[in-house]
Amino acid sequence: MVESTLRRVSTVTDPAEFEKRRDALVAGLLPHLQKQAGFVSHDLRPDGDRGGQVEVTVWRSAGDCRSYLLNGAAAMAATWLDAFFPTAPFPNGNWARDTAERA
């Protein structure tokens, strides 16, 4: 399994608002992810109290994850993510993705 973790900071800092938006985002995003070869799971959770978020997608193989990241599906998912959770203004609105194999 390969885990791709996206960390970012958005303008949404209220926990109740986060939950409401996450539910709406996942309702549209999950069918998109389920169409991607090798998709296993998705999780989006708050990270800290300043609008930080962690999005984790899990893939069957490194090739499946690479395909998701390079063939446009991740860009589409990021577009939806930013629509529901606008990126915080510079310098706080950075995005960082890490990908690692897991046992």
Order of alpha helices (4+ residues) and beta strands (2+ residues): beta-alpha-beta-beta-alpha-alpha-beta
